[in-house]
Amino acid sequence: MSEIERCPACHVPKHITQEHIWLNSGAIVQRNDQTGRLALIESESLDPLYAGIDRLLGVPIEHIVTEAARRATRTYMGQLVPRELKDLVQRREVGVETIVDLSFQTARIMGYGDAALVEFRYEEGGNRFITIRISQPYSAPLFFGNFVGTVEAVMEEQSWITYREISPGVYEATVRPFEHPPELKERLRITPYRHREGHAQLERCGTCGGPLALSAFEWDVDRGVIRNKDTGRRMALLGSEMLDPFFNELEDELGEIIPQVVVEAQRRLVKNGLYSVSEIVDEEAIRSELALRGLGELRELRIRRSGIYLRLDNATLRLLVAGVAQGLYELAFGVDSEVAWRASEEGNLEVEVKLRV
């Protein structure tokens, strides 16, 4: 097992609780840049979600997913990697392999998969490249966006990545310098998180100070996998800025139908077994779970056979939340439904699911 520091009480890697803060607004933020928001979500649902959107639209979207991840990770790693280390790498006083190893160590802890450096050439001029291999990425298009964003953050130059699956669940990818078209510089702009005080409370570990409920997850750092011990589902801690701007970009490119398509794709995933109705215990349990995941602060929840109403303040991944609410309602009551949602400028979300008559 990889030698990483863990809390002796809750056994969570110290990187998770030292580099991130769970706020009373129901948000998870990066400690050194509290405008960068994250979410702890079921990663196994991501590629099926994109495939479902592909099928509903009849349009490939993988390149948009990777681009959103590239931009979000460049921002995240730009804050995480010290200025001094960037300068050393750029002056070739520290090898590129050092920063690649650092990024892969972080990726394993965050639940992204097991990656390794294959080959690189990163001298001034000439044919510069970095080739890597990863087993069981949490999401192929997102992971490769993560990696090229990391390279950009450290080298402070634009790059792009190409990849292919060389065996089931194993991918090889190459990053090269690449000047992105000017129009892309104006797109996928990330809205910084602005904290508003809330009332979300999570029980804390008395040793590391992180949420005690994180002890319900198992970190297999050698494989880069986080698992929920109760459900067995794979998890990942990722920037929600990778997903919400991606949905906005899809809407800009393909039209106003996109929000409905995303919610419908998520609803179908839930109905196909993403969650279990037994997980809906009570309002307080749901409130704590949403805050632990960094999805926002649950302020109101009404569940009846005729429908569901919820209000989530400081919400992120709003379309996915709406799809989960609709899917769970249909699972619980064995009915068809209609869903409507409304997001305020302050970031609050209201979702209403009604029985379809």
N, C-alpha and C positions, 0 to 999 in steps of 0.2 A: 504494500500500500504506500502511496506517495506520502512523504513526510511533510505534511502541512500542519500548521498550528490550528488546533481546535480548542474550543471552550471545554474545560474539564467537566463542567456540569451538564451542559445541553448537547455537547459534541458537534456543534455547528462550526464550520471553518471560521476562524477569526476574521478573515478577509470580508466575509459577508456582513458581519456586525460592525466591523471597524470602518469600512468604506461606505456604509449606507445607513440611513436614518429612517425609521418608521415614525412619521409625523402624526399628530392628533387630527389631521385633516383626512386621514385614510390614504395618504400618499407615501410612497417610498422614494427617497431622493438620494443622490450621490452626496456624500458628506462634504467633499471639497467644492461641489458646484450644485447647490440646491435648486437650481433651475432645471436640472436633468432628472427626469422622473423615470422610475422603473416599475415593472409589474412581475409578480411571480405567478406564472400561468402554466397550464398543461401544454407542454411543447408538442406532444404527439398529435395535437389537434391542428397544428399550423399548416403543415403540407396538405393534409386532407381538406382543410378550409380553402387553401389556394386552388386546389384541384376542383373543388366544388364551385368556386367562383368562375374558374376556367370553363367548366361545363355549362354553367348557366349563361355565361356571356358568349361562349364560342370564340373567345379571344385569349391568347396566351398573356399572362401577366407576370411571369417569373422575373423578367428583367426589371420591372418596376419594384418588386419586392427587394431585390438585391440593391437597387439604387437607394431606396429608403434606408436600408440597414447600413449602407456605406456612409451616408451622411450622419446618421444618428451616432454610429460608433466613432466616427472621426471626432465628433464633439465630446463624447464620453472619454475616450482615451486621451484626447488632447489635454483634458484636465487631470487625468490619472497619472500620466507619465511625466516625471519631473523635467523641467526645462533643461537642467544640466545633462540629463541622459539623452535628450533629443540632440543637443549640441554635440555630445561625444559621438553619437551614431552618425550624424551628418558629416562630422569631420573624419570619420573612419577610424577614430580612436577606440571605439567599441564596435565589435562586429555586429552585423545585421542579425546573426543567429541569436545574439543575446536578447534583443527586443522581441524576436519571434518566440523564443522560449518563454519569455515573460508573459507575452500575450496568450500563449497556449496554456500556461499555468492558470492564468485568470479565467480563461475560457472553460477549463475543466471544472473549476470551482463553481462557475456560474451555470454549469449543466449543459454545456454546448457540444460535448463530444471529445474524443481523444485524437488530437492532431499532432503531426510531427513534420519537421522540416525535411525535404527530400534533396533539394539542390538550390543554390542561389549564386547570382553574380550581381554585385551591387557596387561597381566602381564608377567613377565619373566617365560619362560618355559610353559609347558602345551599347551592346545588347544587355541591358540590365533586366533581371527578373528574379522572382522568388517562387519556387515550386514547393507545394506542401501536399500532404495526404491526411485525410481524416476518416475515422471509422465512426459510424452512427452519429452524424451531426444531428442536433436537435431539429434543424430545418436546413436543408441544403442551400436554398437561395438566401436565407437570412445569415447563415454562418459565413458564407463567402462574402457577403456584404460586410459582415463584422470584420473579417480579416483584412479586406482591402481598405476599409476605413481606418483600421489600426495602422497599417503601413503608411497611409496618408498622414495620419496624426503625428507620427514619429518623423518621417522624412519631410513632411510639410511640402509635398508635391502631389499633384493629382495622379491617380492610377486607376487601373481597371483590372478585372479578373476574368479568366475563362476557366471552366471546369467541366469534368466528365466523370461519370460513374464507371469505375474500372472493375468492380465486382459488387455483388449485392451489399449495399450499405457502406461501401468504401469509395471515396472520391479522391481525385487528384486535381489540383488547381494551380494556375500560374498567374502571378501578379506582375504587371509591367507598367511603367510610366505611361500615362495617357491623358491628353488634354481633352476635358469634357466639352461638348458643344456649349456655346455661350447661353443658349436658351435654358439649359439645365441648371445654370447658376441661379436662375430666378424661380426655380420650381422646388417643390418639396421643402419649403421653408418650415423650420421647426419652431413652434410656439413655446417659449420658455415657461416653465411652471412658476406660478406666483403663489406663494403660500398664503392661505387664509386659516386662521385659527379654527379648530373644530373641537369635537367632543369624543373622538374615537379613542378608546383606551384598550391597550393590549397588556396582558400580564407579562412581566419581564423576567428574564433569567437573572438571578441574583449575582451571578459571576461576571458575565459579559455584557449584560444590559440589553441584549437583543430580545425580540419577542420569544417568549418561552415556547409558543406553539411551533416554532421552527424545529424543535426537537422531534416533531412528528415526521420529519423528512430525513431520508438517508442520503448522505453524500458519498458516492463512489467516485472519488477524485481520479483514480487511475483510468476509469472509462469515461470520465466527464459526464456522469449521469447523476441526477437528483431524482429520488423516487419518494412519492407519498407512501408512507408505510401502511396506511389504512386502505388506500384504494389501489396501490400498485402502479399508479399512473406516473409517467415521467414528467418532470417539471423543469423550468428554466427561469432564471431571473434576467429579464431583458428590458431594454429601454422601450417604454411604450411609445416613444417618439418614432420608433421604427414602423409602427403599425398604423397609428392614426393618420400621419401624413401620407402613408401609402394609400389608404382608403380615399383621402382627399385627392391625391393625384389620379387615382382611377376615375373618380368622378369628373375631374377636369378633362380627362382624355376621352371618356366613354359616355358621359352624360349623367343626368339626375337619377337614373335607375340604379346606380351603384349602391347607395345605402340599402335599398330594399334587397338587392342581390346578396350583399354581405350578411345581412340579418337572416335571410332565408337559408344561405349556406350554413350558417352557424346553427340555426334551428334544426336542420336536417342532421347535422353531426350529433347534437344532443339527443335527438330521437333515436339515433343509431347506436347509442350506448356511451357517449362521452361522459355523461354523469348518470347517477342513480337517484331516483326519487328519495331513497332512504337518507340521502345526504341533506335533505331539507329538514332540519331538526326543529328549529324554532327561530324566531326573529333575532334573538341575541346571538345565537350561534352563527347565523348568516352575517350579522353585522361584524362580528369578530373576524370571520373568514374573509370578507371583502376587504377589511382594513389590513389583515395580514398579507393579502395578495397585492395591496397597494392600489386597489381599484376605486377607492373612494370611501366616503362615510355614509352609511345607510341611515337616512333620517326617518323614513316611513316605509312600511311594507304592509300590504293587505292581500291575503290569499283567500279566495273563495272559489266555489265551483263556477261562479259566473265570470271570474276573471282575476287578474293580478294587477295591483298598482304598486309601484315602488318609486321612491325618490332617493337619488344617490347624489350627495354633494361632492364637489371636487372630483368628478368622475373622469376616468380615462377608459379607453377601449370601449366607447359607448355603444358602438354597433354590435360588438360581441356580447356585451351585457344584455342588450335587448334581445338578441337571438337566443341566449341561454335562458332568459326569463320565459320566452315564448315556448321553447322546447320543453322545459321542465313542467310548465303548466299543462301542455298536451300529454306529456308522459304521466303526470300525476292523476289526471282526470279522464284520460282516454278520449279526448275530444279534439276537434279542429278549432283553430282560433285565428284571430286577427290581432295585429300589434301596431301600436303607434308610439312614437317617442319624441321627446322635445328636449333640446339642450340649450341652456341659457348662455349668455356671453360670459358669465362668471364660471362656467364649467359644471353647473349642476345638471343632472339628468333626471327626467321623468319618463317612465315606461308604463304603458297601460296595455295589458293583454286582455282581450274579450273573447268570450265564446262566440264562435261563428255559427250563426243561425241559418 
